[in-house]
Amino acid sequence: VQLQASGGGLVQAGGSLRLSCVTSGRTFSRYAMGWFRQAPGKEREFVAAIDWTGISTYLADSVKGRFTISMNNAKNTVFLQMNSLKPGDTAVYYCARSKTAVVAASGASYEYWGQGTLVTVSS
């Protein structure tokens, strides 16, 4: 299973970006997917997760109301729409596939990880 994240870049505060994560290899049907981020000098933190049906989502308090997680119909791509970006959102963003079908915020619940895509928000 390989995960390829893309869509990062440099954006001004208040702007938007949409991250994508394509899963190849074994289908990720029936597995939840998640996004995590790691800022320089900080530990990795949970951002958002979506269950295998695409119906149930879970977002970190720090991004609620600004970020949205979704997946496409074929369920091989998961998206993270990020609006009203703040400098504090600057980080490398990683997508990951869970070991189970339900949403989870712990990194230990995830089995496969993408390579990360850098998001930089300027003030």
C-alpha positions as CSV (number, residue, x, y, z in Angstrom):
1,V,0.0,0.0,0.0
2,Q,1.4,3.4,-1.0
3,L,0.0,6.8,-0.1
4,Q,0.9,9.9,-2.1
5,A,0.0,13.3,-0.7
6,S,0.0,16.4,-2.7
7,G,-1.3,20.0,-2.8
8,G,0.9,21.7,-0.3
9,G,2.4,25.1,-0.9
10,L,2.9,28.6,0.2
11,V,-0.3,30.6,1.0
12,Q,-1.0,33.9,2.8
13,A,-3.0,33.9,6.0
14,G,-6.7,33.7,5.3
15,G,-6.1,31.7,2.1
16,S,-7.1,28.1,1.2
17,L,-5.4,25.0,0.1
18,R,-6.7,21.5,-0.8
19,L,-4.6,18.5,0.0
20,S,-5.1,15.2,-1.8
21,C,-3.9,11.7,-0.9
22,V,-4.1,8.9,-3.4
23,T,-3.8,5.3,-2.2
24,S,-2.5,2.7,-4.5
25,G,-1.9,-1.0,-4.1
26,R,-4.6,-2.7,-2.1
27,T,-7.8,-0.7,-2.0
28,F,-8.5,1.3,1.1
29,S,-12.1,0.5,1.2
30,R,-13.2,-0.4,4.7
31,Y,-10.4,1.5,6.3
32,A,-10.6,4.9,7.8
33,M,-8.2,7.6,6.6
34,G,-6.6,10.4,8.4
35,W,-4.5,13.5,8.2
36,F,-1.8,14.5,10.6
37,R,0.7,17.3,10.7
38,Q,4.1,18.1,12.2
39,A,5.3,21.6,12.6
40,P,9.1,22.3,13.0
41,G,10.2,21.4,16.5
42,K,6.9,20.0,17.5
43,E,5.4,16.6,17.7
44,R,3.1,15.1,15.1
45,E,-0.6,16.0,15.8
46,F,-3.9,14.7,14.6
47,V,-5.8,16.9,12.1
48,A,-8.8,15.0,10.7
49,A,-10.1,11.5,10.0
50,I,-12.9,10.0,7.9
51,D,-14.4,6.5,8.2
52,W,-14.5,4.0,5.4
53,T,-18.0,5.0,4.4
54,G,-17.1,8.6,4.0
55,I,-19.9,9.6,6.3
56,S,-18.3,9.9,9.7
57,T,-15.6,12.5,10.2
58,Y,-13.6,13.7,13.1
59,L,-11.6,16.9,13.3
60,A,-9.2,18.4,15.8
61,D,-10.6,21.3,17.7
62,S,-7.9,23.5,16.3
63,V,-9.2,23.1,12.7
64,K,-13.0,22.7,13.3
65,G,-14.9,25.2,11.2
66,R,-11.9,25.7,8.9
67,F,-10.9,22.3,7.5
68,T,-13.0,19.6,5.9
69,I,-12.1,16.0,5.2
70,S,-13.7,14.1,2.4
71,M,-13.1,11.2,0.0
72,N,-14.1,10.6,-3.7
73,N,-16.6,8.1,-4.9
74,A,-14.1,5.5,-5.8
75,K,-12.7,5.9,-2.3
76,N,-9.1,5.8,-3.4
77,T,-8.5,9.5,-2.7
78,V,-9.0,11.5,0.5
79,F,-9.0,15.3,0.5
80,L,-8.3,17.9,3.2
81,Q,-9.9,21.3,2.3
82,M,-8.2,23.9,4.4
83,N,-9.7,27.4,4.6
84,S,-9.0,30.5,6.6
85,L,-5.4,29.3,7.1
86,K,-3.3,30.7,9.9
87,P,0.5,30.8,10.3
88,G,0.0,28.2,13.1
89,D,-1.1,25.8,10.4
90,T,2.3,25.7,8.9
91,A,3.5,22.1,9.0
92,V,4.2,19.0,6.9
93,Y,0.9,17.3,6.4
94,Y,0.8,13.5,6.3
95,C,-2.0,11.2,5.2
96,A,-2.4,7.8,6.7
97,R,-4.5,4.7,6.4
98,S,-6.0,3.3,9.6
99,K,-5.8,-0.3,10.8
100,T,-9.6,-0.2,11.2
101,A,-12.8,1.2,9.6
102,V,-13.5,3.7,12.3
103,V,-12.1,7.2,12.8
104,A,-9.3,7.6,15.2
105,A,-7.1,10.4,16.4
106,S,-4.1,8.4,17.7
107,G,-1.3,7.8,15.3
108,A,-0.9,4.3,16.6
109,S,-4.2,3.5,15.0
110,Y,-2.7,4.0,11.5
111,E,-0.7,1.5,9.6
112,Y,0.4,3.2,6.4
113,W,1.7,6.7,6.0
114,G,2.4,9.0,3.0
115,Q,5.5,11.0,2.5
116,G,4.1,14.3,3.6
117,T,3.4,17.6,1.8
118,L,4.6,21.0,3.2
119,V,2.1,23.7,3.9
120,T,3.5,27.2,4.7
121,V,1.2,30.0,5.7
122,S,2.7,33.4,5.7
123,S,1.4,36.3,7.9
